Amino acid sequence: MRTRTLALLALTSSALALVACNNEEAAKLTEARLSEVGVHVKIDPTLAPPMMELLANDFITLTRTQDQIARADSRAREIFSTHEGGTVLKYLNTRLRYFMPAASDEFLLQRCTLPRELRYSDFLGGEEEPSGMLTAAAKSEMGAANIGAAVWLLAVVNDLQVSCRIGDTEFPVDGTRAGLMMFGPGYKAAEKIIGPLKIKLPPEYRQAILVHEARHSDCPSGLTEDDIAVARASRNGSEFDRNYAGRQCGHLHKLCPAGHSLEGIAACDDVVYGAYYMGAVFSAAAASYLGDTDDGRSGIISKASIMSASAADSFGRLLVDAENGKLELGSTSEVRPAHGSRER
Ligand SMILES: [Zn+2]
């Protein structure tokens, strides 16, 4: 969210001017295809058409498999079947709404009414000490990032009203449910193993990413004035990470502790029913469903084992017993006067 160079601005502006009508058309067609299956999203025309295609197919595949996946085990049933009369698609649809490419700060400044200079932004992580929700993605190959919660938090902490424009739609970022999704090279159809050897990733692998990202759109109990004060007072991401108690709002990640394979990276969760938990439950349920269906292999490895590995990776990022609390799937943008007895 920090200001970069004017050169970057020039580069981005000319790139935007070169967006072909084809991309605009592809975005409209993808929106229409998704709308047919009840998924209502807006797609930025600068998103690459192959990414639009991949996303559309991933959502459409879910219409055929979501019932079996949601019924595959009790944890998946709890999240996807028993709340909000839901299905996996409904869970995604209420939380992910605007799709754009993983892009520079300038890109975001062009689309959202964020001022170039913010009084309080150090809590998202400075250049010297990278941390926080946005920079975690930058350290590894970014699959997808739901930045709606982070943009809203920036707005609240800086006492601003922010709106963004994707395609022909302008919308206020007035809570964590803005659903501003960025897609990067990690959201892909295949994974390189060694040299030219690749395995095809099943749609369930990417759907688990969507399920994870969707959880960042939930803020079950709002924020407190204390949370905002901590964000304002934090001089860098590590300080914010240590002192911030409002993590459940947007289910922001925690820095992984010493000894963890991702030590020092904001890629762990210390909130119950956090984003990694949601993705892990979906992956495990998908592994179980794929194991039963025997619908082919991704080259040398079965789709079910890809999903088991994905579940194990996500479960390994939980710093708390994720089920040791109440599952809350609601969201509010309320800011309460002071800290109550917050569940952590
Ligand atoms: Zn996340």
Boltz pocket constraint, residues with backbone or C-beta under 6 A from the ligand:
constraints:
  - pocket:
      binder: B
      contacts: [[A, 212], [A, 213], [A, 216], [A, 251], [A, 253], [A, 275]]
      max_distance: 6.0
